[in-house]
Amino acid sequence: MILYNVVGARAIQAGAANFINPKTAMEIVHGLMDFCSREKLSNINLIIGGSKTM
């Protein structure tokens, strides 16, 4: 997911994954929150489009 954000994505599609695991959306949210915490980011928007400056 993070790689999509770095290249500019603000949304991802995970609908089909919900058929296999109904908790997919919440796992994604928690994963993004954990990532932000580990990287000391106050907001996920700080990485959107980050590849332009890398």
Secondary structure, 3 states (H helix, E strand, C coil): CHHHHHCCCCCCCCCCHHHHCCCHHHHHHHHHHHHHHHCCCCCHHHCCCHHHCC
